[in-house]
Each structure stands twice: as structure tokens, then as C-alpha cells.
Amino acid sequence: MNFPRLPDWVIYAAVIAVLVVVSLGRRENADAPPAPPPPDQIEDALLGPVTPFDPAVTIDAPNSPFRPTAGTAFSIAADGRWVTARHVVEGCRKPALVVGGGRAISAAVRLAPWADVAVLLTEGGPPAVPVALNQPLRSGQRAFHPGFPQGEAGEVTTRLLGRDTLKGRTRGHREEEVLVWAEVGRTAGLDGTLAGLSGAPVLDRQGRALGVTIAEAPRRGRIYTTVPEGFGAAVHGLQEADEPLQGEPVTIDNYGRVADAMRRDLRVAQVVCLGG
């Protein structure tokens, strides 16, 4: 018995369908559990002073949604040195770091000239996130980005794809070389844009900062961060070479919990602009 020969396009379509199903089945899904809710004012009052800052230098932070600009910063020195993305604070007359309970700490700003990085200065600060300036990078390695996407506590995990060039993140729309990462997991329930994650540290598995998160391409599932050269030049001399690790190694199983601890200790904090 002779069966009719199938058209070539039918065979190709079937092969493509099989490949799509297999690829989707193998796609990594490393979502983290939702972040716990922040303490309310009553709970915050019961906890007492939980920040390393003098209460005399704190100011009232506006409640959402009045947040003209907002991003993330992380401590790199306990004497009050923080890093964020330059575009988060550029042009802001009164940047501040939110410390909870409706309070914030005013910060002075130093803008890096050749990278989307800014250093914030405060009177005192929390323990530092160690920076790793000379670690070799490899394609496929994992990173973790704890911060405040959409103005709320959240985090993302990624894998390194390579280098590319990004336009328009600094004044004058100068091109900047960046690292490109593929998003492979995020806080459960966090949908849509990651706006507000700009300035978050790019953590390796040891919890060291490899750079600064600066942009995303939502449709492509890509996150862009500073290259080691730009990050290193911006923070050179601001941290001791033997800065100790503060937490446990980071994995896909615990990165949500590690991120929560870093936000609670204010090693990672939200940046807001209190003046235009």
C-alpha cells in the first residue's frame, strides 16, 4: 500500500513544533518567593532605631506614588559610601535613601564621568557589600540583582550572555559598553517592567558586587549592567581590599531570602528623588 507523500512544509512545521516544545520544557525557571511586606509604622516603632544613622539627619520621605524618580543603591563602605546608577540621580537636587518607617537620609552625589554609575555619600552607613573588581567573567555564569523593581522589594537572577553597546544612559547620549544578561528568574508575582531596579548590585554566588544594574530590554528578557572597567574606575579606593562577606553564598534556592536580608540590613536600599 502506498501512502500519499506529505508536503515538505508539513514535515518542517512538525519538526519546528517539536523543537519549540523541547526548548520550552528545558527553559530555566528560577523564580524566588514573594518578598515579605515591609513593617508598618506601629511595628517599626516597636522595633526602635534599626538604622546606623543618627536620627537627627533623617527626613520624612514622601509616600508613594509621589516618587518622581526611584531606583536602588547598595553600600560599599560602612562610613557612608553607596553606589547606584548615574541616571537614577542625575539632575536630582535632593536624592535620599529610604531607611523605613517613612524616613529617608539625604545623600550627596558624585557622578562617574564615563559610566552609568554614581556614588552617594551619607553620614554613616550599614555594612558594605564587598566588590569583586578583578574576577574573570564567563559566558553562562549566574548573577543576582536585589533591589526595588516597580518601587517594591524584589529581585532577579540572570545568566551572562556577553558584551554589547548601549546608548542614551548618560548625559549626551554617549554610547556605553555593557554586559548583557538573560533573565532566568524573578520574584514570584512580579510581572512587567523592572523599573526601579536600576542601581542594584550585580551579585556573584559569593555575594560580591560585580557591577551595577543599569537597564533592561523587557521584550527580549535582557538586563544590562556596567562592565568591570567602568565599575572599577568609579569605586576605586572607596572600599578596603579585604572587605568581609556579610551573608551566605547565593543560590537559586535562597536568593530571595538573601535579598530580603540585604534590604532589611540596608546594605541594599531604595533611592528616591525628593526634589526635581
Rosetta blueprint (number, residue, H / E / L):
1 M L
2 N L
3 F L
4 P L
5 R L
6 L L
7 P L
8 D H
9 W H
10 V H
11 I H
12 Y H
13 A H
14 A H
15 V H
16 I H
17 A H
18 V H
19 L H
20 V H
21 V H
22 V H
23 S H
24 L H
25 G H
26 R H
27 R L
28 E L
29 N L
30 A L
31 D L
32 A E
33 P L
34 P L
35 A L
36 P L
37 P L
38 P L
39 P L
40 D L
41 Q H
42 I H
43 E H
44 D H
45 A H
46 L H
47 L H
48 G L
49 P L
50 V L
51 T L
52 P L
53 F L
54 D L
55 P H
56 A H
57 V H
58 T E
59 I E
60 D E
61 A L
62 P L
63 N L
64 S L
65 P L
66 F L
67 R L
68 P L
69 T L
70 A E
71 G E
72 T E
73 A E
74 F E
75 S E
76 I E
77 A E
78 A L
79 D L
80 G L
81 R E
82 W E
83 V E
84 T E
85 A L
86 R H
87 H H
88 V H
89 V H
90 E L
91 G L
92 C L
93 R L
94 K L
95 P E
96 A E
97 L E
98 V E
99 V E
100 G E
101 G L
102 G L
103 R E
104 A E
105 I E
106 S E
107 A L
108 A E
109 V E
110 R E
111 L E
112 A L
113 P L
114 W L
115 A L
116 D L
117 V L
118 A E
119 V E
120 L E
121 L E
122 T L
123 E L
124 G L
125 G L
126 P L
127 P L
128 A L
129 V L
130 P L
131 V E
132 A L
133 L L
134 N L
135 Q L
136 P L
137 L L
138 R L
139 S L
140 G L
141 Q L
142 R E
143 A E
144 F E
145 H E
146 P E
147 G E
148 F L
149 P H
150 Q H
151 G H
152 E L
153 A L
154 G E
155 E E
156 V E
157 T E
158 T E
159 R E
160 L E
161 L E
162 G E
163 R E
164 D E
165 T E
166 L E
167 K L
168 G L
169 R L
170 T L
171 R L
172 G L
173 H L
174 R L
175 E L
176 E E
177 E E
178 V E
179 L E
180 V E
181 W E
182 A E
183 E E
184 V E
185 G E
186 R E
187 T E
188 A L
189 G L
190 L L
191 D L
192 G L
193 T L
194 L L
195 A L
196 G L
197 L L
198 S L
199 G L
200 A L
201 P E
202 V E
203 L E
204 D L
205 R L
206 Q L
207 G L
208 R L
209 A E
210 L E
211 G E
212 V E
213 T E
214 I E
215 A E
216 E E
217 A E
218 P H
219 R H
220 R H
221 G L
222 R E
223 I E
224 Y E
225 T E
226 T E
227 V L
228 P H
229 E H
230 G H
231 F H
232 G H
233 A H
234 A H
235 V H
236 H L
237 G L
238 L L
239 Q L
240 E L
241 A L
242 D L
243 E L
244 P L
245 L L
246 Q L
247 G L
248 E L
249 P L
250 V L
251 T L
252 I L
253 D L
254 N L
255 Y H
256 G H
257 R H
258 V H
259 A H
260 D H
261 A H
262 M H
263 R H
264 R H
265 D L
266 L L
267 R L
268 V E
269 A E
270 Q E
271 V E
272 V E
273 C E
274 L L
275 G L
276 G L
